Amino acid sequence: MVDLAKITQPLSLVRQRSHGPLVLELDLTEGVADEAPGDPVSQIMNRRKQHYLDVLEGIRRGARDPRVAALVVRVDARAMGFAKVQELRHAITDFRSTGKPAVAWADSFGESGVGNLPYYLACAFSRVVMAPTGLLGLTGLIMRTTFVKGALDRLDVTYEVGKRHEYKNALNSVTETEYTDAQREASDRIVTSLSDQMVEAIAQARGLTEERVRELVSRGPFLAGESVTEGLVDQLAYRDEVYSELFEQVRNEERGGAGADGGRSVEPHLQFVTRYHRRHTPPPRPRIAGGPGYIALISATGTISLGRTRRSPLGGGTVMGSDTVSAAFRAARRDPQVKAVVFRVDSRGGSPTASDAIRRESELTSQAGTPVIAAMGDIAGSGGYYVTLGADAIVAQPGTLTGSIGVLTGKPVLGALLERYGVTSDSVSTGEHAGMFDTERPFTESEWERVNALLDEVYEDFTDKVARARTMTREQVDEVARGRVWTGRDAHERGLVDALGGLETAVRLAREKAEAGPLPLRSFPHTHPLDRLRPHESSEDLGASGPQTALGAWGPLQHAAVAMGLPLGGPLMMPGNWEVR
């Protein structure tokens, strides 16, 4: 005979568990993605990666939710940039401000000796725990640039490069064998600024003086026992001990408040932050004319290029297409429900023409009465800074890398290499400059005249737009331009950004500009899956703002190319071969 009680028992347990306190869980070793994959193939291949904005909003939602009792995070920040770590730290701080425990644990903070960013994130929590065999790699920041000119010389390959100006060093890796004076000056300032930010945060979180933290950094890395003795880590424990202790703390707190919850179960249960966020996010309200509306979030990441945005299903890279981003802005300003736009940018730059097209649509949106607030991610340099110039305000994290207001171009000269291996070619042409960008020979004198004219024109146009957007004189712009990269903190001091903060700050400014109260934030545009299949009516069609999936959209090959010092993108590119760790 079938025992119905046994069959329904699992369901009753689920119902019972759902009434207990929630402990939110986040595993950063799985990595985070800037944007949710837009196609089924990418979703399958990157299914274990969490959407970064879901993580942020899930933590903030959990801070306000009385059902959420605690947060536990397995810390790993190696795949995150400085700015993302800072934004996540702010969310953790908000969670802690409610009195709920937030525990950071790691098997090791840099088992190879480099754990600066993971520990920088971890010290924002109320308790920092490390495995008894772990290592605390608090050793200070290093910025490394790989130069491949020596290897190219051995191959008889040269690079001809023109740039504006001395700090525009994106191609120094193929033209130099070490830092130039200007590159060393700019790089040293970046490392110093980021290091100061990290030291200040650790000192405040751990109750130490900045002088003491700098002393500790100079002595690192630390063995497990040493990290506790020096006050950098609160406890050494294994995963099971961390979870057991946290669960017992939650049980005790729930029992202490018993009687106010009508007999609610005190047995905690775990739920991933992103799953919690998605489960408790209300569905979008029906579009109602005259309704309160919302703030549209337009995200743009990757190398800036003409055409559609392209994403590789293999992961690892996105090409920001001007057509896609421009279409999103056009759709936003036509939508009466969109009261403001937050434009989130994470890009090293690329094509000046594509960058200007995006800037133009952002500017038109603002002029049409829909405020635009630009929110910079880890990097928004060169073309990545250019696209923000149409916004009403620019927000950056103190650790964002931005600026790089300059221009460069060039080509490799492979003729000697080809000749060495017996490779020959021949050609016919019309026009003196038909083979201008032919890689078998250098630029001629007249071709260099055209290259320099291009560089001057793009640089003048770029700096003119910066001066107009930032209400600065040309002299003031020149002082902060010349291709130099700044941290967000330094850029703010020099008038290149309006406010320091992350997405939350940008949303607050957007609400203020819109003068429409606490409007919700929604990713935009949100198209139907069938929009990817049906033909678009025109370039004004909302479906035209969707990205393409393309195997040629860099993918993992971008990281390999950058590591080798190879140039990517276009004239408005900031250095892409830096390693900050």
N, C-alpha and C positions, 0 to 999 in steps of 0.2 A: 504494500500500500504506500502511496506517495505521501510523504510527510511535508505538508504545505508550510509548516513552521520553519523547517530547515531550508526550504527554498526561499522563503521571504526574509529569513534572518539576515542575510547580507544587506538587503535593502534597508532594514530597520537600523542596522549598524551605520549605514551611510547617513540616514536621517539623524541618528543620534550624534554622529560626528559633526554634522553640519551645524549643530547648535553649540559646539565647543569653541574655545578661543582659537583664532588663527595665528599661526606663526609663519610669516612670509619668509620664503627662501629664495636666494639668488646665487647661482653658480657662474661666476665670471670666467672660469676656465674654458667655458664653451664659446666665449667670444660674444661680441655684440655687433649688430649691423646698423649702419646709419639709417637705412630705409628698409621697409618690408619688401621682400621680393615680389615682383609684380606678375610673374608668370609661373605656371605649374612646375616647369623644369627647375627653375631657380629655387622655388619653395621646397622641392624635394631635396635638392643638393645642399641647401643651406638651412634645413629644417631645425638643426640644433642651435642655430644662432638666434639670439634674442634681439628684438627690435629695441634699439637704444631708447627711443622715446617712450615705449611701453614700460621699460624699466623705471624711468624717471617718474612717469605719471602713476605707475603702480605703487611706488614708495610713497609719493605724496598723498595718494588716495588712502593708503594704509594708515598714514599718520592721523587722518581725520576719522577713520572708521573705528567705532568702539569695539567691533568684533575682532580687530587685529590687535594682538597682545605683544608681539615682538617681531624682530627682523634678524635673520642670521644670513650672513653673506660669506661665501668662500671667495676670497679676494685673489684676483689676478688682473693686473692692469697693463700687461705687456702689449696687448692689442689695442689699447686706448691711448689717445693723445693727451697732452697736458690739460687742454681745455675741457675735454669730456670728463676727466677725472675731477676737475674742479666743480663742474656742474653736478656730478654725482655726489660729491662731498656736500654741496649745499642741500641736496635732497635728503641726505642722511642727517644733516644738522637739523633740518625741519622735523624729521621723524623723531629725533631724540628730544626736541624741545617739548614734546607732548608727555614726556616722562616714561615712554616705552623703551625697554632695553633694545639696543642694537649691537649685535655681536659680529665682529669680523674675525674670521679664522683662516689660517693658511697652513698648508703643510710646510711651506718655506717661503719667506719673502726674498726670492731670488736665490735659488739653490746654486746657481753659478756665480753668485756674488753680486749681482745687479738687481736690487729690489727697491730702488728709490720710489718709483711711481706706485707700485703695489702698497708700500708702507705709507706713502703720502695719503693714499685713499683710506687705508685701514685706520689711521689715527683719528679719523673723523668719527669713529664709532665709540660707543660707551665702554666697550671692552675689546681688547685686542688679544687674540689667542694664537699661538703657534705650536706646531707639533714638537715633541721633545727632541727630535733629531733635526729640526729645521735650522735655517740660517737666516739672519737678518742682514740683507745686503744693502744697508744704508751707507753708501760710499761717496755720495755726491754725483752731480750730473756731468756728463761728458757729451760733447757734440763732435761727431766724427764725420769727415768728408773723405770719400775715396777719390783719389786722382788716378786716372788711367793714361795720362799723356805719355809716361815712360813706356808703357806697353804698346801704345799706338806708334811711338817713334820706332820701336823695333820692327813694326810691321810696315814702316814707311807710309803711315797714314797721318795726315795733318788735318787740323780743323781751322777753317777761316771763320772768325766770329767778329761781329760788330755789335756794340751795346751802348746803352745810355742808362746809367753812367757807371762810375767805378764800383758801386756796391751791387750792381746787377751781375751776380756771379753764378748764375745757373749753369753756365757752360765752362766754368773754370776747371771742372773736373777733366775736361779734354784739352784744355789749353795751358794748364799749369801743372806743376808737380807738388806744390804746397800752397798754403794760404798766401794770398796777396795781403799787403798791409790793410787795405780796406776790408777785405773779407775777414781777416782775423779780428779787426776792430768790431765789426758788426756781430760776428759769431760770439765773441767774448761777452759783448753786452747782452745778448740773448741768454746765454748760459747763466750769467750773473743775475739777471732779472728773474729767471725761472727758479734758480737756486734760492734767491732771497725769499720768493713766495713760498717755497717748500719749507724752508727753515722757520719762517714766521708761523706757518700753520702747525708744524710739529711742536714748536715751543708752546703755543697756546693750548694745543690739545693735550699735551703731556705734562703741563705745569712746569716747564723748564724755561730757563732764559735762552735767548737766541745765541748768546755766546757759548752756553753749554751745548746746545744742539750742534753748532759749528764744530766744536771740539769733538763731539761724538762722531760726526760725519767724517772728520779727518782720521778717526781711529777705526772706522768700520772696514770690513763687515764684522758682525758679532755672532758668536756662538749662541745657542739657545739659552743657556744659563746666564750668559753675559747680558743678553737683551733684557731679561727680567731684572737683573741686578741694577742695570743702568736706567731702569724705569721706562723703557721703550715698549715693552710687552707686559701685559698684565698676568698672563698665565701660560703655562706649557701643558697642552692636553691633546689627546687624539680626538678625532671626529665624534666618536660615540660619547666621549666624556663631555664635549662641548654641547651636544644636543641634549644629553640627559640632564645636565645642569640647567640649561636654559628652560627646558620643559618643566623641571621641578620648580624653578622660579616662577614660571607662569601659573602653575597649579596653585602654588602658595598665595600668589596675588589674587587669583580667582576665588580661592576659599576665603580669603580675607574680606572679599566683597560679596560673599554669598548672602542671599536674602534680597538683594536688589535686582537680581536677574531672573526671579521666578523659578529657581531651581535649574538653571542652565548647566549643562555638563561642564566639568572643569578639565576634561581631557583634551589637551591641545592637539591640533593636527596641522601638518605642513601643507603649504601650497606655494608653488612657484609664483614669484612676483608678477611675471607677464601673464600667466594663466589667471591669476586673481584679477588683474587689471581688465583683461578682455571679458571675463565672466561678469564683472560688475559694471562694465561700461554700458550705459543705456544706448539702445539703438538710435540712430539719427532721427530726429523728429521730421515728420512730413513737411515738405516745403509749403509754407502758408504765406500768402501775400500779406505784407504788413506785420509779419512776425518779428520777434526780437533779433533773429539772425545769429551770426557766429563770426568768429575770426578764422580766416583761411590760413592754413600752414602750407606754404609752397617750399619744398625741400629741393635743393640743387647741390649735387656733389660731383666731384671728379673733374677731369680735364675738360676745359671749355672748348666746344667745337661747333661749327655750323651744322645744321641738320637736326635730326631727332636725337633725343637722349638714348644711349645704348648701354645695355647691361649685359655682362657675360653670365651665362648660366653656370659657369665654372666658379663664379665668385671672384673676389679680389680686386675688382675695379669697375668704375662706371665712367662713361663719357657724358658730360653735361651738354646736351644739345640745345642750341639757342632757340630752335623752332619749338621744342617741347616746353621750355620754360616760358617763352614769350606767349605761347598759346594759353598757358595756365594763367598768366597775368591778364590776358584779354578776357578770358572766361570769368575771372574773379571780378573785374570791374563791370561786367555786364550782369552779374548775378546780384539782385537786390538783397539777398540774404547775407552776402558778404559785406560786413561793416568795416573790416580792416584786414590787412594781410601781414603775416609774419613770414619773412623771406629768410629761410635758414640756408646758409652758404658754407660749404666746406670744400675748398678748391685751391690748388696751386696756380691756377690761371690757364692760359691757352691762347686762343685766337682773339686778337683785338676786335675784329669785326663782329664775331659772335658775342663777345663781352659787351660791346656797345649796343647790340640789338637787345640784349636782356636789360641793360641799364635803361634804355629808351622805354621799353614796355613798363618797367617798374615806375619810371618817372611819369608816364602817361596815366598810370593807375592812381598815383598820388594826386596828380592834377585833376583827375575826374572826381575827386572827393573821397576816395577810399585810401585811408592812411596806410603806408607801407613802413614796416619796421624790419630792418635787416638784423639777423642774429647770426654771428659768426661762430663756426665750430672750431675744430683744432687749428685749421689753416684757412685763411682767406687772404691770399697774397696775389699781387700783380693783377691778372684778370679777375681773380677771386675778390679783390678789393674793388676793382673797376665796376663790377656788376652791382655793388651796393650803393653806388653814388646816386641812384635815382630814388633812394629811400628817404623818408622823413627823418629817420634817426637810425644810427648804427650802434649795435650792442656787441661787445666782445668780452670773453673771459680774460682775466689778467694773464693767463697763460696761452691765449690764442697767438699764433704767428700771423702777422698781417703786414700791410704796407707793400714793400717791394714795388714801388711806383717807378717803373723803368721799362725798358724794352731791349730785346736782343734778337739776333738772327744769325744764321751762319750755315755752313755745310761742311761735311768731311771731304777731304781730297784723297781719293783712293787710287789715282793713276799709277803711282809708284808701286803700290801693293799688287795691282793687277799685272803690271809689267813684270814683276818679280816671278810670278807664276805663269807667265806666258799667255795671259788673257789679253786679247786685243779687241778693239772695236773700231768702227768707222761711222761716219754720219754725214748727212747733207742738211743744210739749213738755209733759211732765209732770215735776214735780220741779224744785226751784229750781236744782239743779246739773246738769241734763241737758245743757246746752251748755257745761260747764266747760272742755273742751278744744277748743271751737270756735275756729278761728283768725280769725274775723271781729271778735272783741271781746276786750278784756282780761279778766283775772280780776276777779271781784267781791270785795268784802271778805270775805264768808263763804267764797268759794272759796279765797282766800289762806289762810284759817285751816286748811282741809283740806290744802292744799299743804304748809304749814309743819308740820302734824301728820305728814304722810307723810315729810318730810325728817328730822324729829326721830326718828321711829320707825326708819327705815332706818339712819340714822347711829348711833343708840344700839345697835342690833342688831349692826351691822358692828363697831363698836369693842369691844363686849362679847365678840364671837367672837375678835377679835384678842387681847384681854387674856387670854382663857382659853387660846387656842392657844399664845401666846408667853409664858405665865406672867408677865405684866406687870400692873401696877396700871392703873386707868383713867387716873390722872394721867400715868403714863408713856406710855400709848397716845396720849393727847391731845397730848403734846409732839411726837410724830412723825406724827400724823394730820393733821386739819384740811384734808385734801385735798392735802397736799404730796407731790410726786414726788421720789424719791431715786434716785441711782445705786446699783447693787448694793453697791459698796464702802461708801457711806455707810449704806445699809440694814443691812449686816452690823454696822457699828459701833454701830448703834442697836437691835440685837436683833430686827430684822424678818426676817432670814434667818439660817440656821445655819452655812453654809459658802460660800466663794467657789470657783467652778469651773464646769465644764460637765457634759456628759453622763457623761464618764468618772468625775468625782467622785461624781455621783449613783449610778452603778452600783456604785462601790466601797462607798458607804454602804449601798446596798440589800443587797449581799452580806454586809456586816457584820451588818446587822439580821436577815437571814434565817438567819445562822449555818449556811450550807450550802455553803461553798466557792466556787470560781470558776464560778458559774453563767453560762451564755450569756445574752445579751440578744436578745429577739425582739419585733418589732412585734406588737401585740395590739389587737384580735383579728384573726386571719388567716382570713377567710371564703372560701368557694368562690364563684366568679363566679355560679353558679346561685342562690346565696342572694339575689341581687338580684332574681331573677325570681319565685321561688316565694313563696307567701303564708307569712307568719310564724305560728308556732303561738301565740305570745303575746309579751308584752313581755319575757319572760325568754329568748326565742329569741336565740341568738348572732347570727343574721342581722339582728336589730333594731338592733344596734350599728353597722351600716354607714351611711355617709353617703349623702345624696341628691345628685343632680346637678340643679341648678336654675339657669335663666337669671337668676332674680331674686336670686341669692345674691351681691349686690353686684357682683362682677366688677370690671372696670376703672373702673366708675362710682364706686366707693368712693374711689379716689385723687383723682378730679376733685372730688368733694364735699368731701373733707378739705382739699384745696388751697384751696377757696373759703371754708373756715371753717364749713361747714354741720355741724350736730350729727348724730351717728350713734349708734345703739345704744340706750342706756337710761340710767337714773339713775346707775349705777355705771360711769362712763366717765372715763378720764383724757384730757388734752388730745390731740387727734388731728391737729392742724394744725401741729405743730412740724416744722422742717427742721433737722437737725443735719448739718453737712457740713464 
